[in-house]
Amino acid sequence: MKIVTLVKHVPDATGERKFADDGTVDRAAADGLLSELDEYAVEQSLQVAEGGSEVEVVAVTIGPDDAADAIKKALQMGCTSGVHVNDEAIHGSDALATSAILAAVVRKVQPDLVICGMASTDGAMGVVPAMLAERLEWPAVTFGVDLKVDGDTVSIRRDGDTASQTIEATLPAVVSVTDQSGEARYPSMKGIMAAKKKPVEQWTLADLEVDPSTVGLAAAYTKVVDTTPRPPKEAGKKVTDEDGSGAEALVEFLSAGKYI
């Protein structure tokens, strides 16, 4: 069995993030890391692999050179190999173009199952899994909390506000998992050392037979027209309670901010 796990290199949310002159995220301005939501996808993929024999888990990412760090982390966690799609023409691609490139990767790798996070922590759109399934003409079972593979069937449990559903699909299929699917493992020293010897292929759009004119910023259906930097944090208001007015000032602050 072969599993493709989609991983994305995103700017660290704790760092300073900003837009580049062309309206895209300036990824060079902040340190990047494997998207936290994709760590859950890696974890679920590895659990499936540990539950069966001869299961290969291929971590796939799209992005510039730094995106290789997402593959590296996935390999350290336990993935078998990696595929890094790196092409300057991809810069500025929207979700539609991203799903088209990923579909080309999946067709070339020919897995039995694609597992991905529910969304990326930078874009937070959550539409790529469904778009990918549509392009592949595969069933999609999304927002899974619990994932199981039994023969040629994959099933998830999806928790709603009032009930839980169990959804099944016949392989091949696309699955997305939520951050409630189980805590992702940390790379062990053994895993970190083993990752150095695992194969990672570098593919371009030409390798995937994807027309560069159909992806990238020029082909995107949406664009950022204008941005405004986040204002710097201001010092909080300090209220002394020498005359007993502190409680009243606190209530006024909470009321003005609509916290109460």
C-alpha positions, 0 to 999 in steps of 0.5 A: 500500500502507498500513502501520499501525505500532503505537507506544507511549509508555512511562516511561523505564526509567532514571528513577524509576517508580512506581504511582498510587493506583489501581494503574496506572503513574504515567506523569506521575511519569517522563519518557516516550519511544517504546518501544525495541521499537517503534522496530524496528517503525518501522524495518521499516515504513520499509524496506518503504516504501523497497522499494516505490512509494506506500507509506504508513506510519501510526503509531498510538498509544493514550494521554494527551496525552504519548503524542503524543511517540511519534507525533512520534518515528515521524514524525521517523524517516520515517512518513507520518502519525499517529493518536493515540487519546486518551480519558480512558475508556481509562485503566487498560485491559488488553491485551484492551481495548487490542487491541479499540481497536486493532482498531477503529483498523485497521478505520477506517484499512484498511491492508494490513499491521500491524507492531508490536514484539514487546512493550512495554518497560513491560508486556512482555506480548507478547500484543497482536499475536496478540489484534489478529490474532484480532479482525481475523480476520487471519493473524499472523506474530510474532517476526520477525527479517527481514521481506519483502513480495512482492506480496500476501505477507508473510514473516518469519524466526523464529530459534529455539534450534536452527533458523530458520523462514520463515513466510509469510502472505497480506495483510492480516496482523499482523506483530511484529518482535524487537529482532534485526530490525535497528538502528533509524535515528535521526531526521535533521535533515531528518526532524525538520523534515519531521515538523512538517508531517505530519498527525496525527489525534486520535480518541476512542472515539466516533470508533471506535464503541467502547463506553467501558464495555468498556474502562478500569480498571473493565472490566479483567480484572486489577488491581494489589492492592498495591505496595511501593516498591523499597528504596533502594540500600545501600552495598556492603560494603568489605573490606580485604586487609591480613591476606590475607583479601580473597580468602576474603571475595570467595568467601564473597560470591559463594557467598552470592549464588549467583553461583558 
